[in-house]
Every structure is written in C-alpha cells, then in structure tokens.
C-alpha cells in the first residue's frame, strides 16, 4: 500500500496544486490530509473548495477549531483572515472533520493523540524547539496500537521508529516553510527553502511501513507577493525563503 500524506496547507492553493500534480505520477492509492487547511493570509475560500473537490480523508487541526470557535477578538491575524472569507457551506464542511481518524493500521492526528497543539516529533521548551528524544516520542504515542501514526502541526518533515516497530511520520507543511510562535514557549521553525513538502508512506511485503519526504517547486514568489499585499510581511519572507 502506497499513501501520500499532506498537512498544514494554510490556504496556499498554489502549493497544494503543485503537490497534487506531483503525486499523480507516483502510484499512490490514496491521499491523507492532517489539517491546518486554511488559516493564513492567502486563499482560504478557494483552497477550501479545492479540498472539498478532492475528497481526501481529512482531519481538523488546531486552526480549524480556532477559526470555527474562537471569537474574533481572540483570533490571530491568520485565523481571522480565513474566518471572514469562508461561506456557511465551507464552515459546515470544516465542522464535519474529525480531530483524528483511524484507517486500518494507520492513525491520523494533527499534533499527538492527546492534543492538536502538542508537538509529536519535536519538543518545545524554554530553550526553543529541538528534535524529541525516543523516550519523549514513545510517551506521546502512548498505547496507540496503529503501526503507522501520521502527525503534522510543526511543519517539520521528520520520521521516527519506536522500539516496538511503530512508525511516526510528519510530512512537513505543504503551504508554509517557516513560522514563529510564542506557544507553548517562543520558538521558530525554518525549513530552509520555500518548497512545498509532503510525504509518501508505503507498507512493504513484510508489513513494515517506510516513509519518503518530498519537496515540490511551485510559484512561491506569487504566494509571497499575495501575503505582502494582505499585510503580512512575515509570511511573505517565510514563503519566499523558508526562513523567518
């Protein structure tokens, strides 16, 4: 079985379309989407329509929850940009998305099985962000008995295999390759190039899963220009360079 995994599109329709075009020639049987679909200063409504059309198994990330449920005065700029542009039918589709999804031996979560705000393969503390230790990853996986656990949230492509054989895969972000956050502690993520990221996971004849991280060219210059026009120079730099 060969599956494409996408996450953290953040309203970047150009990056999404580039990934869709790239995966068509890779023999994947299905595509799974790990959430944070629309939030950002780009094209939330148009991206939502595209995702509804694609019909992929999709879960909600923390930004879906925030766009739907937070009052405007509590929203960040990215969530507010999306919230005011979504039609009622699009909001209804977002509300129908589950926070996690189990498909046979595959578990889809946005952050961890416990929280859509918790990093799985990274640890964020007072020192910033770093790769999680094997013990930290195992503790976050807990008793989840899926052989393959898919996570997003940190926009960082990473793969870890636990001692019991379970594979945890973060495909990275389709739509945003750098960001700064103050939660749960101040930290920055910088992937170092503007390419869209996704992953392909495959189950071998021995039943073990493996993962391949992929990078895709797209017109990030135009995406950055749109972010700049919409008053977000921070996003413009991140989209154009992969750095903050």
C-alpha positions as CSV (number, residue, x, y, z in Angstrom):
1,X,0.0,0.0,0.0
2,X,1.3,3.4,-1.0
3,X,-0.2,6.6,0.5
4,X,0.6,10.3,0.1
5,X,0.4,12.4,3.3
6,X,-0.1,16.1,3.3
7,X,-0.5,18.6,6.2
8,X,-0.5,22.3,7.1
9,X,-1.7,23.7,3.7
10,X,-2.6,27.0,5.4
11,X,-4.6,28.4,2.4
12,X,-1.7,28.1,0.0
13,X,-3.6,27.0,-3.1
14,X,-0.6,27.2,-5.4
15,X,1.5,24.9,-3.2
16,X,-1.5,22.5,-2.9
17,X,-2.0,22.3,-6.6
18,X,1.7,21.7,-7.2
19,X,1.7,18.8,-4.7
20,X,-1.4,17.3,-6.4
21,X,0.3,17.5,-9.7
22,X,3.5,15.9,-8.3
23,X,1.8,13.0,-6.6
24,X,-0.2,11.9,-9.6
25,X,2.8,10.2,-11.2
26,X,3.9,8.4,-8.0
27,X,1.4,5.5,-7.9
28,X,-0.3,6.4,-4.6
29,X,-3.5,4.7,-3.8
30,X,-4.9,7.5,-1.6
31,X,-4.0,10.8,0.0
32,X,-4.5,11.7,3.7
33,X,-4.7,15.2,5.0
34,X,-3.7,16.1,8.6
35,X,-5.3,19.5,9.0
36,X,-4.5,23.2,9.4
37,X,-6.0,23.7,6.0
38,X,-6.9,27.4,5.5
39,X,-5.5,29.7,8.2
40,X,-3.2,32.3,6.7
41,X,-3.2,35.5,4.6
42,X,-3.6,33.7,1.2
43,X,-6.6,32.0,-0.4
44,X,-8.7,30.2,2.3
45,X,-12.0,30.0,0.5
46,X,-10.5,28.9,-2.8
47,X,-8.4,26.3,-1.0
48,X,-11.4,25.0,0.8
49,X,-13.3,24.5,-2.4
50,X,-10.3,22.6,-3.9
51,X,-10.1,20.3,-0.9
52,X,-13.8,19.6,-0.9
53,X,-13.5,18.7,-4.6
54,X,-10.5,16.4,-3.9
55,X,-12.4,14.5,-1.2
56,X,-9.4,13.2,0.7
57,X,-9.8,11.7,4.2
58,X,-9.1,14.8,6.2
59,X,-8.9,15.7,9.9
60,X,-9.1,19.1,11.6
61,X,-6.1,20.8,13.0
62,X,-6.0,23.3,15.8
63,X,-6.6,26.2,13.3
64,X,-9.8,24.6,12.1
65,X,-11.0,24.6,15.7
66,X,-9.8,28.2,16.2
67,X,-11.4,29.5,13.0
68,X,-14.7,27.9,13.9
69,X,-14.9,28.5,17.6
70,X,-12.8,31.4,18.7
71,X,-14.4,34.9,19.0
72,X,-12.9,37.4,16.5
73,X,-11.2,39.4,19.3
74,X,-9.2,36.2,20.4
75,X,-8.2,35.2,16.9
76,X,-4.7,35.8,15.4
77,X,-4.4,37.5,12.1
78,X,-4.1,34.3,10.1
79,X,-7.3,32.7,11.6
80,X,-9.2,36.0,11.2
81,X,-8.3,36.3,7.5
82,X,-9.7,32.8,6.9
83,X,-12.8,33.2,9.2
84,X,-14.2,36.2,7.4
85,X,-13.8,34.7,4.0
86,X,-15.5,31.3,4.5
87,X,-19.0,30.7,3.3
88,X,-21.5,28.9,5.5
89,X,-21.2,25.7,3.5
90,X,-17.4,25.7,3.9
91,X,-17.7,26.2,7.6
92,X,-20.1,23.3,7.8
93,X,-17.6,21.1,5.9
94,X,-14.8,22.2,8.3
95,X,-17.1,21.3,11.3
96,X,-17.7,17.8,9.9
97,X,-13.9,17.0,10.1
98,X,-12.9,14.7,13.0
99,X,-9.9,15.6,15.2
100,X,-8.4,12.2,14.5
101,X,-9.1,9.3,12.2
102,X,-8.1,5.6,12.2
103,X,-7.9,3.9,8.9
104,X,-7.0,0.2,9.4
105,X,-3.5,0.3,10.9
106,X,-3.0,4.0,10.2
107,X,-3.8,6.7,12.8
108,X,-4.1,10.3,11.7
109,X,-3.6,13.0,14.3
110,X,-2.7,16.7,13.9
111,X,-0.4,17.1,16.9
112,X,-0.4,14.0,19.1
113,X,-3.2,11.5,20.1
114,X,-3.8,13.7,23.1
115,X,-3.7,17.2,21.7
116,X,-3.9,19.1,18.4
117,X,-1.5,21.7,20.0
118,X,1.3,19.3,21.1
119,X,4.3,18.6,19.0
120,X,4.9,14.9,18.5
121,X,8.4,14.6,17.0
122,X,9.8,17.8,18.4
123,X,10.0,19.2,21.9
124,X,9.3,22.9,22.6
125,X,10.6,24.2,25.9
126,X,12.2,27.3,27.3
127,X,15.3,26.6,25.1
128,X,13.2,26.7,21.9
129,X,12.4,23.7,19.6
130,X,14.5,20.5,19.2
131,X,14.1,17.0,17.9
132,X,12.2,14.9,20.5
133,X,14.1,12.1,22.2
134,X,13.0,8.5,21.6
135,X,11.5,8.4,25.1
136,X,9.5,11.6,24.5
137,X,8.1,10.2,21.2
138,X,7.2,6.9,22.8
139,X,5.4,8.7,25.7
140,X,3.4,10.8,23.3
141,X,2.5,7.7,21.2
142,X,1.2,6.0,24.4
143,X,-0.9,3.0,23.8
144,X,-2.0,3.8,20.3
145,X,-1.8,0.5,18.6
146,X,-1.6,1.8,15.0
147,X,1.5,0.6,13.2
148,X,1.7,3.9,11.4
149,X,1.0,7.2,13.1
150,X,0.8,10.4,11.0
151,X,1.2,13.8,12.5
152,X,1.6,17.4,11.5
153,X,1.5,20.8,13.3
154,X,5.2,21.7,13.5
155,X,5.7,22.0,9.7
156,X,8.9,20.0,10.1
157,X,9.4,16.8,8.0
158,X,10.6,14.1,10.4
159,X,10.3,10.3,10.8
160,X,10.8,8.2,13.9
161,X,10.5,4.5,14.5
162,X,9.8,3.3,18.0
163,X,11.4,0.2,19.6
164,X,8.2,-1.7,19.1
165,X,8.2,-1.0,15.3
166,X,5.6,1.7,15.2
167,X,6.5,4.4,12.7
168,X,5.6,8.1,13.3
169,X,5.8,10.4,10.3
170,X,5.4,14.2,10.0
171,X,5.2,15.1,6.2
172,X,6.1,18.7,6.8
173,X,4.0,21.5,5.5
174,X,2.5,22.0,2.1
175,X,2.0,25.7,2.5
176,X,4.4,27.4,4.9
177,X,8.0,26.5,5.5
178,X,8.9,28.9,8.3
179,X,7.0,30.5,11.2
180,X,7.5,32.0,14.7
181,X,5.2,31.1,17.6
182,X,5.1,32.0,21.3
183,X,3.3,28.8,22.3
184,X,4.0,26.9,24.5
185,X,7.3,28.8,24.5
186,X,8.8,31.2,22.0
187,X,10.3,29.3,19.1
188,X,10.9,29.4,15.3
189,X,10.7,26.8,12.6
190,X,12.7,27.3,9.5
191,X,12.9,24.6,6.9
192,X,15.5,26.5,4.8
193,X,13.8,26.5,1.4
194,X,10.4,27.6,0.1
195,X,9.5,24.2,-1.5
196,X,6.1,22.6,-0.6
197,X,6.6,19.4,1.5
198,X,4.7,16.2,1.6
199,X,5.5,12.5,2.2
200,X,4.8,9.1,0.8
201,X,4.4,6.2,3.1
202,X,4.5,2.6,2.0
203,X,3.8,-0.8,3.6
204,X,6.3,-3.4,2.5
205,X,5.7,-7.1,1.9
206,X,6.9,-7.7,5.5
207,X,4.2,-5.5,6.8
208,X,6.6,-2.7,7.9
209,X,6.0,0.9,6.9
210,X,8.6,3.2,5.4
211,X,8.4,6.9,4.5
212,X,9.9,9.2,1.9
213,X,9.9,13.0,2.3
214,X,9.4,15.1,-0.8
215,X,9.9,18.7,-1.9
216,X,8.0,20.3,-4.7
217,X,8.6,23.5,-6.7
218,X,5.8,26.0,-7.1
219,X,5.3,29.7,-7.6
220,X,6.2,30.8,-4.1
221,X,7.1,34.3,-5.4
222,X,3.5,35.0,-6.2
223,X,2.4,33.5,-2.9
224,X,4.8,35.7,-1.0
225,X,3.5,38.7,-3.0
226,X,-0.1,37.9,-2.0
227,X,0.9,37.7,1.6
228,X,2.7,41.1,1.4
229,X,-0.4,42.7,-0.3
230,X,-2.5,41.3,2.6
231,X,-0.4,43.0,5.2
232,X,1.8,40.0,6.3
233,X,5.5,40.7,5.5
234,X,6.4,37.9,8.0
235,X,4.6,35.4,5.8
236,X,6.0,36.9,2.7
237,X,9.5,36.3,3.8
238,X,8.7,32.8,5.1
239,X,7.0,31.8,1.8
240,X,9.8,33.2,-0.4
241,X,12.7,31.8,1.6
242,X,11.8,29.2,4.1
243,X,13.3,31.4,6.8
244,X,11.9,33.9,9.2
